[in-house]
Amino acid sequence: MIEAGNVVKSFTVRKRSGGLRRTRTTLRAVDGVSFTVEPGEFVGYLGPNGAGKSTTIKMLTGILTASSGSLRVCGLDPSRRRTSLARRLGVVFGQRTTLWWDLPLRDSLALVRRLYRVGAAAHRTRLAELTALLELEPFLDTPVRQLSLGQRMRGDLAAALLHDPELLVLDEPTIGLDVVSKATVREFLARINTERGTTILLTTHDLGDIERLCRRVMIIDHGRLAYDGGLAELRRTVDAGRVLVVELARPAPPIRLGGIEAERVEGPRQWLRLPGEANAAAVVAGLARDHEVRDISLREAGIEEVLAGLYRGEHAYRRPDRPVVP
């Protein structure tokens, strides 16, 4: 569905260097990225701010042209076949709407139907399906400007999927949504991926979306693809350790046990980070021997901790071997 081979996108930045003189510097926002996405995959595309995520998305959708390398989306060159690709692609930018601000949602979707040249019968069928799945009925006749953020996002998803695209590209689709709206959007995305086989590429800073939806993640950092694999493999690749939460009978100074030291203390409760090679049973036995323990629990590092460590450079990580376009 997506084939990227050594894709580079450079920008020229002009800076004043005294008086009227300006110097030009070339920056590589995307620096030799290669990957493939197969039909039916649900892939998370992650990275810190400025890593190159949005630039990649804009090249995939034909908004930007790659400086070098090869890029195919649905078998088409995005920059040269942008109109043809648009009929096979759905895009949602969480911070920008594609709907008409002063029109009711129903009329906006009717205009989308015209833009994509969807037949009247197919439009009725598809609109009814999306209305049921996204629970649009209560606000179909409400002007877009009067919709809540969650309602507007569901309307944008409907607009992106009205022409039944093969590939759906999402950039921060749950940004600013409340818990209920997020759950509705997540359930919908999982359903169309599973039941309809829609390929989905998701960029987000909400790691709850990634953990609940994506079977594969790609991490881009400083314009380069640094990791490509599953979440479980990412946790194994990056040793962010485990956290032992200990509740003592009474408050005590930070625990020190065999090189392991509490990293957080709140009254009688203390948090100890265990390195990957640490034997948790031995640590627990040592704690029970030296302290009066009321409760204890062990948890794996969350995906937020893993990625935060990666972005701060605290952990080494690698890119697993995956097939890429030559």
N, C-alpha and C positions, 0 to 999 in steps of 0.2 A: 504493500500500500504506500509506503514511503521508502525511498532509497536515497541516502545522502552519502556521497563519497568525497572526503577531504574538502568539505565546504568551507570557504573563507569569505568573510564579509569585513571589508575595511572601510573606515571613514577618515576623511581628512579634517583635522581640527586646526583652526587658525587662532593664534594667540598674539596679542600685542607684545612687542619686545622693545618698547621704547620709542617715543615720538610717533611717527606714522608707520613705522615698520611693523610688519607682522611675520611671524614664523609659522610654517606649516608642519604639522606632525601627523603621521598616519597611525591610527589606532585600529587594532584588529578586535572587533567585537566578538566575532566567531572565528576560531583559529584552527582550521583543519578538522572539522567534526565529521565523523563517519558513523552511520548506523542504518539499520533497516527496521521497519515496522511491518509485521505481517497482517493480513486481513483478520479481523476479529479480535485483535489485541487491545488491551486497555493499559496504556503506558503513562506513567507519571514522569514529567520532565522537570527536574528540580535544580535549584541553584540559588545562591545569594543574590541580592540586588546587584545589577550590573554585570552578571555572569555571562549574559548572552542569550537568555531564554526568549525574551520578546523579539530579539533580532532574528533568531531561528524561526519563530512562528511567522514573522512577517515574510521571510523568504519562502517558507512552505506554502503560504497563501498567495504569493505573487505580488505582495505589496512592495517588497524589496527584491533586488536582483543580486545574486551572489557575485562576489568579486572573482572567485575562481572555484573550481570543483564541479562536481556533477550533482544534480538534484532532480528527482522525479517523484511526483505525487500522483497517485492513481494512474501511473504510467505517462504522465504529462510533465512537460517543463513548465513550472508554475509561472515564470516571468513571461514566457512567450505564449502560453495557452491559458491565460488567466480567466478569460470568459468561459471557455470550455470546462476548466477546472471548477469554477464557481458552481456549476450545475451538479457537481459530484461531491462537493465539499460543504460542510456547515461550520460556521465559526461563531464563537461567542467571546467577546471581550467583556469581562465582568464590570469594568469601570466605564464602558461606553455602550449605549443602547443602539440597536438597529431599528427600533420602532419609531413611529411618528408621534411626536410628543403630544400634539393636540387632538389626535384621533383616538376613538375607542380602540381597544385591543383587537376586536373583531375586524375592524376596517384596516388596521395595520397589517394583519395577517392576510387579508384579501389583496392588499397591494403587493405583499411578498409573493403571493401566488402568481400575480401578473409578471413580476420581475423574473421569476424562475420558469414561467410558462407552464405552470401545472394545470392540467385539465380540470374542469369544474367537478366532475365526478370523483376524480382522485383527490381533489382538494377537500371535498366534503368528507370523504372517508378518512383521510389523514387528519383533518382538523378534529373530527369526532374522537379519533383515537388519542391524539395529543391532549385534547380537552379532558378526557377521562384520566389519563395517566398523570397529568400535571395539575389536575383539579382547577381548571381555568374557568369553569362555568360561572361562578359567582361574580367574576369581574370582567367577562368578555366585552361587556358594553360600557366599561368604565374608561374614560380617557387615560392614556398612558401617564400623563403628568400627575394623575391622582392616585396611581398605584403605589403600594408600598414597595420597598426594595426587593423583598422576596417575591412579590407578585410580578414585578417587572422582569426579574430574572427568569421566572418561569415563562413569561411571554417571549423573552429573547430566545430561550431554548426551543420553544415551539416554532418561532420564526426560522431558526437555524435548521430545524429538522422537517419543515413543512414539505420540502421537495425530496425527502427521503434520501439524504446523501450517504455515500459509502463511508466517508471519513468525517468525524466531528472533532474539531480543534477547539479546546477550551482554555481560556486565559483568565485565571482567578474567577471561576464561575460562582463561588460561594462567598466572595468577599463581602463583609458587612452583614451577612444574613444571620437571623436568629436561629436558635437550635431547631425549631420546628421546620423552618424553611430549608435549612441545610439537610435535614433528614429527608424531606420530600425530594429535593434535587438529587441527593445521593442515591436514593432508592430508584428514581427514574433512570439515572445514568446506568446503574447496574443492570436494570431490566432491559434497556434497549441494546446494551452490549451483549447480554446473555441470550435474549430471545430473538433479536433481529440481526445479531452479528455485526452491529455497527462498530467500526474501528474508532477508538477514542484516544486522543493525545491530550493530556491534561497538565497544565502548568498551574501551580498553586503554592502559596505559603501556608495553607491550612493542611497540616500533616495528617489531620483526621481524615480528610478526603483521600489521601494517599493510602493510609492503612486500611481503609474500608473498601476501596475501589480497585486499586492497581495491583496487578500480579507482577508487574515489572516496573523498575524505575531507572531513569537515566539521570545522572548528575553532571551538570556543566559548571565549570569553575574557571574563571579568567579565559572564557572563550573556548575551552577545550573539554571534551567529554572525558570525565574522570572516572565514572562508574556506570556500568550497564548490567543490570541483573535483578534478582529478586530481593525483597525486603529482608527475608530470613538470611540470605547469603550476605547482604550488606551488614547485618548485625554480626555475622561471623567474621567478615572481612575486617570490620572496624571493631576493635576491642574497646568498647565503652564501659565494660565491666558490669557488675550487678550491684544492686544496692540492698544492704541489710538494714532493716528498720527495727530498732530495739527499743522497747519500752521498759525502763527500769522501775524498781519499786519507789525510788525517790530520785530527785535531780542529783547529777554527779558531774564532775569535770569530764571533758571529752575523753572518750575511751581510746586507749592505745593498746593494740594487741598484735604482736608479731609483725610490726611494720605497717599495720593497717590502723588508720586513725580516723576518728569521726570527722566528717566534713560539715556536719550541721548538728546543732543541738537546740532543742526547744523543751525546756523543763526536763522531765524525766525521759523524753524521747530523743534518740540519737540516730543519725543516718551514717552508715559506714559503707564506702564504696569498695567492693572486692574486685581485684584484678581478675582477668579471665582464668589464670592458672590457680587461683586460690581455692582451697577445699572448704566449701561453705560449712560442712558438717564439723570440721575441726575448729572453725572460727566460732560456731555456735557453742561447741563444747567448752571452748576457752572462756567465752562470755559467761556461761552458766557456772563455771568454776570460780570466776573472780567477781561476779556481780549477782545481785538478786534481780532476776529478770521476770517481768510479768507477762510480756508478750513479745513475739518476734515474727517478722515476715521477710521474705526474700523476693525481690522483683527484678526482672530484666530491665536493662536500660531502654527507655522509650525511643521511638524514632526521632523525636525532637532532640533528645540528648545526643544521639548518634550524629545527626546532621549538624547540630550546633558545634560539636567537637570537630567535625570535618571542616566546617567553614572557618573556625578559629585556628585551624592548623594543629590541633592537639593530637590528632590521630592520623596515621598513615592509611591510605586506601588505594585500591588498585582498580583497574578496569578488567573485568573478566573477559575471557576470550569469547567473542560472539562474531557471527559472520557479518561482514560489512561489504559495501560496494567497493571494488578496486578503484 
